[in-house]
Amino acid sequence: MWFVVFLLSGISAIEMTFELQEHEVQCFHEIIPKDKKFTLEYQVISGGHFDVDCHLMSPNSKVIYKEQRKQFDTFHHSTVEEGEYTFCFSNEFSTFAHKTVYFDLDMEEDNKDAPGADAGGAHATALTQLESSAYAIHESLRLVVDYQSHHRLKERIGREVAEYLCERVQNWSIGQTVLIVIVAFGQVFMLRKLFDKPASRGGKVGI
């Protein structure tokens, strides 16, 4: 068992797809301020039974989320302390199947970051309305990007399942074809052996 550790900071959203080998644990670290709401979403795209273990720890090493052999899940949390939060994905229970895992860590933006929060006066109010419209468009586009990511994820999972089923059907068809050929040759051989009459000794054929 070995750990791969990443330090991710300075961004409000993390989206990643990575390979998780058998008997492997990968941990990610993110520094999150106090009173910050975030959402952790993950899903196994391919490999084995499409399941993985996941747990999330606070800066004081307290486990605030833990699930085993989940195909997908979404976890919402509001921080009560600032520090480095650790979330790990484990494939230790698998002996030969490696997994492809997708996760998205999204932190909500503070309302004070919205444009025009500290604006004052008539001119500032007009400018604030324009900025608010631009901010609303930005949030809508962000939501569209999020929906597109989920649709691409579902499309990839469907493709993985379809390719897996296609491979299984192809292997089964090849096995059936080989079996039919073997049975056909065996029947021909048995029939020829059944109707073959050996010649009697002395050069005479018995009646």
Salt bridges, closest charged atoms under 4 A:
GLU19 OE1 - HIS98 NE2 3.80
GLU41 OE2 - HIS150 NE2 2.85
ASP51 OD1 - LYS99 NZ 3.10
GLU84 OE2 - HIS29 ND1 2.85
ASP106 OD1 - ARG142 NH2 2.61
GLU109 OE2 - ARG142 NH1 3.48
ASP110 OD1 - LYS36 NZ 3.68
ASP146 OD1 - HIS150 ND1 3.66
GLU155 OE2 - ARG159 NH1 2.74
